[in-house]
Amino acid sequence: MEAKDGSFGFDFAGTYTKIEPNRLIEYSFGDRKATVEFVEGTDAVTVRVTFDAEETHPVEQQRGGWQAILDKFRRHVEGGS
């Protein structure tokens, strides 16, 4: 993964550990784990990501990074860029 301007990047590798179609994806990366849940609402689907924070960066910074990824994914799914 890398910032568009090339100012920051890292390799991301993991292993899917559980998949429930249209509901849940769990994966591990290194000694950390994450869960992606797809929660169906009346007229929308909420995507919720829960992850083990790493110790190098503050939790709020990590949360902001994940939120930026989800926001971009939302724009993509809704037909934006």
Buried (B, 14 or more C-beta within 10 A) or exposed (E): EEEEEEEEEEEEEEEEEEEEEEEBBBBEBEEEBBBBBBEEEEEEEEEEBEBEBEEEEEEEEBEEEBEEEBEEEEEEEEEEE
